[in-house]
Amino acid sequence: MRMHIKKGTNFGQMIAVVKDCQGEVFLKSDQGDILNLKSTLSQYVFLSMGLDTDIWDWLIECTEPQDYEALSPFLTQDLA
């Protein structure tokens, strides 16, 4: 499943949901960069990236399928 963050997402609210996810939640770039959003350090990097980086093309990957449902208000599916 290829999921991206919806434009206009409140990153603070998204991180609050990520903290409650059962598995790991990764943010992946096309260049091979990977952030584990369950990591506090990665959360800080993610929040700062949202201020001046176009992260809408980065993929969200969850290790537990039910976590996609929890994050669904913040995600959009890649139809390509």
Number of C-alpha atoms within 10 A of each C-alpha: 12 13 21 20 22 16 12 8 14 12 17 12 10 18 19 11 14 23 15 11 20 14 15 16 22 21 20 18 15 9 7 8 10 16 18 18 22 18 15 12 11 16 18 12 13 20 14 12 12 14 10 8 9 10 18 18 14 20 22 25 20 22 13 13 12 13 19 20 12 16 19 15 12 20 21 17 14 11 7 4
